[in-house]
Amino acid sequence: MAGFNGVIYPLFYHNKKGQNDLKWIYERMAVIPKDKQQEVADQDEIIFLENKPNGRRPANEYLHKISSEYRDQRKNRIINRGRS
């Protein structure tokens, strides 16, 4: 699903009583390369739905792990570029 600024995010996420994870998800999806966002969103949805009614935590843990990996890769590229 296309979201804010063209960032793809999962269709299924916590949204209950006026509280949701959408901003949190967007912030993590935004660091994932565009060509990988659909794959990550699909896997996040699978994890969320397979673990119902408690799929929020494992899905968010997955997304956090993946986004951290891409954030670290980006940080390392910037550091290495500065050393050249």
N, C-alpha and C positions, 0 to 999 in steps of 0.2 A: 504494500500500500504506500503510495507516495504521501509524504507528510509535509512538514514545514521545510521550506527551501529545497524541495526535491529530495529530502532524506527519506529513505524507505524505512518503515518501522513495522513491527508485528501488528496483526489485526487484533490479537487477543492480549490483554494486559489488565492489571488490577484497575477497576473503576467502580467504586462503591461509595455511596453516601457522600458524594461530592469530592472524594479523594481519588486520585488516580496516579499512575506511574508514568504518564505520558511524557512529562518534561524530563524526568530521570532517564527514560528510554531514549528520548531524542538526543540528549547530551551524549549518550554512549554511542548511539548509531552514527552520529555526526563525525566521529573519528574513524569510522570504518570506511574503507574505500568504496566508492559508489558501485563498482563491479562486484563487490562481495556482500553488499547490504541485503539483497534479496535472499541469498543463501542463509545468512545469519538470522534474518527475520523469520524465515521458514522454520529453521531449527528451534528458535526461541518459541514459536507457536507450538511446535510438536511437544517440546518439553512442558510448556504450560498446560496443554490439554491432556497429556499422558499422566500428569500428576494431580489432576483435579481431585478434590477441591483445593488442594494446597500447592498448586503449580506455580504460584507467584514466586516463591523463594528460589526453587531450582532454576526457573527461567531467568530470573534476575541475576542469579549467581553466574549462569552461563554467559549472559550478555556482558556482565561486568568483566569476566575473565577474558573474553574475546576482545572487548574494547580496550582493556589494559594492554593486551599484547600489541595491538595496532598503535596505541599511544606510545608505548615503549619503542617500537620500531621507528616511529616518526621522530621521537626525541633523539634516538641514536643517529639517525640520518642527519639531523640538524647539527648535532655535536660533531660528527665526523666531517661534515661539510665545512665547519668552522676551522677544522684542523688542517685542511688542505691548503 
